[in-house]
Amino acid sequence: MIKNVVEVEHIQKIYGKKNENQSVALKDISFTMKEGEFIGIMGPSGSGKTTLLNVLSTLDRPTDGSVRIAGTDLTQMKNNELADFRAETLGFIFQDFNLLENLTLHENIALPLSLQNVKPAKIRERVEIVSKQLGIDDILTKYPAEVSGGQKQRTAAARALVHEPAIILGDEPTGALDSKNAISLLETMTELNAKQNVSILMVTHDPQSASYCERILFIQDGELYKELKRDSDREHFYKQILDVLATFGTQKA
């Protein structure tokens, strides 16, 4: 039986204190994500998609509602517990790579395991596995400044995968890449999702990137506006995404 890796129930996020000017970022959002799904989150600027990602990534707490990831209720955890959970259970791929320039690619990929005090032999084994999966095993001794943007992003993806997280969260992961490298990364993510059942949730404004997902959650004004599932080829799904984005009054979300 396929388990839910994410369960979001009636979450709200309100910034500001009572009796002051309050800003409602999320309004009563609920959804589930099954293990092995590849989901995209889209919406206009200011719609709440980044706030939702921050809540899912434990960087922010909801004002109300509950969030469960891999069976753990995040809303019941203390800050130090959340930090450990984030390090052990979540993987992140950022738009700007977030690689440490003074570390080699191998050391960057190994970082999540090093911080967990995993034994060196196990670290080497995991780095070797994920770097081969992502086609960067021949450049691990290089530093970030010595490799291309595409290779940096693949390194960031390897770092997100190395500790075998329950879910990978992507924040505009193709935003800093040219079209060739963006497609390469998306195809790699799709392959990891399909062949290794890696669960991926990605925030994106780009309909081309979103078309690689199995399902899209569209958010507007802090609410779940629409859900779209891919039931045919990617080109048709891309056109469906554009149709939804057009209802926001723009073709770029």
N, C-alpha and C positions, 0 to 999 in steps of 0.2 A: 504493500500500500504506500502511495506517495505521500510524504509528510509535508506539512506547511513549514517553510523555513522562516516566513514572516507572517505575523498576524497583527494587523493594526485595527484597533477598535475605538471608534468615536473620538479620535484625538483632536484636540484644539490647542492652538498656541496663541496666547495673547501677550503682547509686550506692553509694559507700562503698568503702574499701580492703579488700584481702584481709586475713583474720584479724581483721576488725572486723565489726560488724553491717552486713550488706549488704542493700540493697533492690533487688529485681529489678523494674524497671518495664516492660520489654518482653522477651518470650521468643520467640525464633525466628520472627519475623513476616516473611512473604514475600507480595508481591502486585505486580501490574503495573497501570498505568493508561495507557490509550491516549490519543493526542492527540485532543482534542475531547470527552473524557468529562466528566461531572459526577458526582463521587463524594462521598458523605457518610461520615463516620466517627462512630459512636455507641458508647456504652458507659457503664456506671455510673461514678459519681465514684470516682476512683482506679484506673480500669481501665487507664490508660496512653495514652488517646487524645491528651491534651495533650502527653505526652512524644513520641509519634509525630509529631505536628505540629511540635514543636520540632526533631526530627531532620530532618524533610523541609525545614524552613525554614532549615536550617544554623545554628540558634541553639544546638544541642546536637549532640554527636557520639555515634554508637552505640559501645557497648563492643566489639561484634563484628558482622560482616556488612557488606553494602555497600548503598549508595544511589546510584542514577544518576538524574539529572534532565536531560532534553534531551540525553542521550548523555554527560553528564559524571559521572564517579565522584566524589562529594563526599567520600568517605572518604579519598581520596588527596590532597586539597587542603590547603594551609596556611591559617592564619587570615586573612591578608590577601587570599588568593585567594578564600576563601569570602565575604568581605565584598563583593568586586567582583562575584562570581557572584550573590549575593543581590540586589544593587542592579540588576543588568542583566537577570536571568533570571526573578526571582520577583516576583509582585505580592501584596500583603497587604490583606485587609479585616478590621479588628478590631471587636470588640463596642463599644468606647468611642470609635470614630472615629479617635482619635490625630491630630486636626487641630491645627495650630499657630494659636493664637488671634490672634497679632499679624500673621498673613498673610491676605491675601484668599483667597477660594476659588480664584481663578485661580492664585495663587502656591502654594497648597497642592497643587493638582493638578500644577503644573509642577515641584514639588520633585525628584522622581526624575530628571528630565532635567537640571535645573539642577545637581544634584550630579555628573552625568556630563559636565558642560561642553558640553552640546549647544547649538548655535547658537540665538540668540533667535528667529529666524524659524521654525525647525523646531519649537521649543517652542510658539510661538503656534499653529502649524498643528495639532499633536497635541492641545493643550488644547481647541482649537475643535472638533475631531472628536469627542473622547470626551465633552465636555460636552454636545454636541448629542445624542449617543447616549443620554445619561442624563437629558436634559431639564432641564439646569441652566445652559444657555448664557446665559440672561438675568439671572443673579444672580452672575456671576463677580467683580464688583467688591465684593460684600458680604464681611463678615467672619463667621467661624463663629458668633459670638454673635448675629448678626442673622438667622439662618435657622433653619428647623425641624430637628428630629431626622432626619426623612426626607431633607431636603436635605443635611444633614451626611453622612449615610451614602452618599448618591449621590455626593457629593464625594469621599468616601473610596474609593468604587468607581472613580471616574474616575482618581484618583491611582494606584490599583492597575493600571489599564489603560494609562496614558498612554505607558509605555515599551515596550508590546507584549511583555509577559512570556511565557515558555513556559507558565507555569501561574499561576493565582491561588489562593492559600491563604486560606481564610476561617476565622477563629476566632470562633465564635458570632456571625456578622455581624448577625443579627436580634435578638440578646439585649437590646439597649437600645431597641428600637423597639416602638411599639404595633402592634396586629394589622394595621391598614390599611397602615402604612408598611413593616411586615415583608413583607407580601404583595407590595407594590409592588417592593421590592428583590429578592425572590425571582423575581418575574416578569421583572425586568430581567436578572438573572443567567441565567435560563433562555433569554431571548432572545439574549443575548450568546453563550451556549453554542451555541444552535441555529443562529443566522444567521451568526456569525463564527468558529465553531469554537474558542471560548475554552475552554481546559481549566481546570476548577475542582474543587478538593478542599476540602471544608468540614467542620469539626468542629461538631457541633451536639448538643444534648440534646433538641431539640424535634422530635417526630415530624412535625408539620405542615411544618416547614422541610425536614426530611429527605425528605418525599414529593416534593419538586421534583427530587431527584437521580435519576439513572439507575440507580445502584447504591449500596448501603450496605455498609460493612464494620463489623461489630459486634465490639468488643474487650471481653474480660473477663479480669481478672487478668493483663494483659500479653500475652494471646494472641489470635489471630484466632479468634473464637468462631463466627461465622457470616457468610455473605455473602448478600445479597438483591438480586435484579435486578428492575427494574420491567418487566413484560411486559404490563401492561394499563393502565387509567386510573389517575390519581393517587389517587382516592378508595379504590380497591381496594388500591393500594400502601400507602397510609396505614394501612389496617387490618392489612395484613401486618406493617408495622413495629411496630404496637402489640402484635401477637401475639408477636413476638420479644422486645420490651421486657418483656413480662409474664413471660417465662422468667427474667429477671433478678430477679424478685420485686417489681418495681415497674413502673409504666407511665411513669415518667420516668427517663431515663438520664442 
